[in-house]
Amino acid sequence: MIGFRKLVIEGIKNPRNFFQIIAHLPQFIKLYYRLFKDQRVPLYLKFLLVVALLYVFSPIDIIPDFFQLVGQVDDLVILLLILKFFLKRCPRDVLMEHVRAVEAEGFSLI
């Protein structure tokens, strides 16, 4: 079992980590929410996060959904890339502060 902190730092370098990330999804949601509210996180990162969420929930697609699987997966890929970029660009000390706080609160699906 991989810990939450290690998953945040490493991301999805190993395909097996994907299932670990799913297991820690509640913690990741808390982490993104806490970082979004933090004044020390740059505004452009918050803007990107909002744009990604709007894109996923909007009816407009870069690749239309009638292209079967590819059209439906593009939303997820774009969201995951922006989420990863968001964590990579957050100030490291701020990120780790929130990771420790989320870990202290506990709760995951495992």
Backbone hydrogen bonds, N-H to C=O, Kabsch-Sander energy under -0.5 kcal/mol:
donor,donor_aa,acceptor,acceptor_aa,energy
7,L,3,G,-2.0
8,V,4,F,-2.3
9,I,5,R,-2.1
10,E,6,K,-3.0
11,G,7,L,-2.7
13,K,11,G,-1.1
17,N,14,N,-2.1
18,F,15,P,-1.2
19,F,16,R,-0.7
20,Q,16,R,-0.8
21,I,17,N,-2.6
22,I,18,F,-2.1
23,A,19,F,-1.9
24,H,20,Q,-1.5
25,L,22,I,-1.4
27,Q,24,H,-0.7
28,F,24,H,-2.1
29,I,25,L,-2.6
30,K,26,P,-2.1
31,L,27,Q,-2.5
32,Y,28,F,-2.7
33,Y,29,I,-2.2
34,R,30,K,-2.8
35,L,31,L,-2.6
36,F,32,Y,-2.4
37,K,33,Y,-1.8
38,D,34,R,-1.1
41,V,38,D,-1.2
45,L,42,P,-0.7
46,K,42,P,-1.4
47,F,43,L,-2.5
48,L,44,Y,-2.2
49,L,45,L,-2.1
50,V,46,K,-2.2
51,V,47,F,-2.6
52,A,48,L,-2.6
53,L,49,L,-2.2
54,L,50,V,-2.7
55,Y,51,V,-2.5
56,V,52,A,-2.2
57,F,53,L,-2.0
58,S,54,L,-1.0
58,S,55,Y,-0.6
67,F,64,P,-1.6
68,Q,66,F,-0.6
70,V,67,F,-0.9
71,G,67,F,-1.2
72,Q,68,Q,-1.1
73,V,69,L,-1.8
74,D,70,V,-1.5
76,L,72,Q,-0.5
77,V,73,V,-2.5
78,I,74,D,-2.5
79,L,75,D,-2.4
80,L,76,L,-2.7
81,L,77,V,-2.4
82,I,78,I,-2.2
83,L,79,L,-2.6
84,K,80,L,-2.3
85,F,81,L,-2.4
86,F,82,I,-2.7
87,L,83,L,-1.9
88,K,84,K,-2.3
89,R,85,F,-2.1
90,C,86,F,-1.1
95,L,91,P,-2.8
96,M,92,R,-2.7
97,E,93,D,-1.8
98,H,94,V,-2.0
99,V,95,L,-2.4
100,R,96,M,-2.5
101,A,97,E,-1.8
102,V,98,H,-2.7
103,E,99,V,-2.6
104,A,100,R,-2.3
105,E,101,A,-1.7
106,G,102,V,-1.3
109,L,23,A,-2.6
